Amino acid sequence: MPELTNTPKISMEAIVERILSFRQITPIDQRLLKSALLSKDSLTHNDQMHLNRVFDGIRNGLILIVE
């Protein structure tokens, strides 16, 4: 797996909006989300809401996990 330090800095909101608009989460999306999460000391309420949207979409079959 590539180093997370080489992952571009993109806002969590932009990543989540891309996932929701394409209705799928790719390995690249997963790495970007992981990098965005690890770059923060703590999650804001907004960050938690964005993540919940993705988790709910996956759980309800609205977002496909692409490998």
C-alpha positions as semicolon CSV with decimal commas, in nm:
position;residue;x (nm);y (nm);z (nm)
1;M;0,000;0,000;0,000
2;P;0,140;0,345;-0,086
3;E;0,251;0,574;0,191
4;L;-0,022;0,802;0,324
5;T;0,221;1,093;0,328
6;N;0,212;1,092;-0,053
7;T;-0,166;1,128;-0,055
8;P;-0,289;1,469;-0,172
9;K;-0,462;1,689;0,085
10;I;-0,831;1,707;-0,001
11;S;-1,107;1,812;0,236
12;M;-1,312;1,538;0,393
13;E;-1,625;1,708;0,259
14;A;-1,494;1,690;-0,099
15;I;-1,406;1,322;-0,061
16;V;-1,747;1,237;0,084
17;E;-1,930;1,434;-0,186
18;R;-1,737;1,243;-0,453
19;I;-1,824;0,909;-0,290
20;L;-2,192;1,003;-0,263
21;S;-2,216;1,137;-0,617
22;F;-2,060;0,824;-0,773
23;R;-2,236;0,596;-0,521
24;Q;-1,918;0,395;-0,473
25;I;-1,606;0,404;-0,259
26;T;-1,281;0,302;-0,427
27;P;-0,948;0,211;-0,266
28;I;-0,827;0,562;-0,354
29;D;-1,128;0,714;-0,176
30;Q;-1,053;0,495;0,124
31;R;-0,690;0,611;0,133
32;L;-0,794;0,976;0,097
33;L;-1,045;0,944;0,381
34;K;-0,790;0,769;0,599
35;S;-0,534;1,040;0,529
36;A;-0,786;1,316;0,603
37;L;-0,883;1,150;0,930
38;L;-0,526;1,088;1,044
39;S;-0,423;1,445;0,969
40;K;-0,664;1,577;1,234
41;D;-0,622;1,585;1,609
42;S;-0,996;1,533;1,655
43;L;-1,309;1,513;1,444
44;T;-1,552;1,801;1,427
45;H;-1,926;1,747;1,438
46;N;-1,929;1,820;1,063
47;D;-1,663;1,552;1,000
48;Q;-1,867;1,300;1,198
49;M;-2,179;1,385;0,997
50;H;-1,991;1,335;0,667
51;L;-1,856;0,997;0,779
52;N;-2,199;0,889;0,899
53;R;-2,342;0,967;0,555
54;V;-2,086;0,734;0,397
55;F;-2,137;0,458;0,657
56;D;-2,515;0,484;0,626
57;G;-2,489;0,466;0,247
58;I;-2,274;0,154;0,264
59;R;-2,496;-0,008;0,526
60;N;-2,813;0,063;0,324
61;G;-2,665;-0,060;-0,003
62;L;-2,660;0,287;-0,161
63;I;-2,279;0,297;-0,185
64;L;-2,088;0,012;-0,345
65;I;-1,744;-0,081;-0,211
66;V;-1,514;-0,121;-0,514
67;E;-1,196;-0,324;-0,474
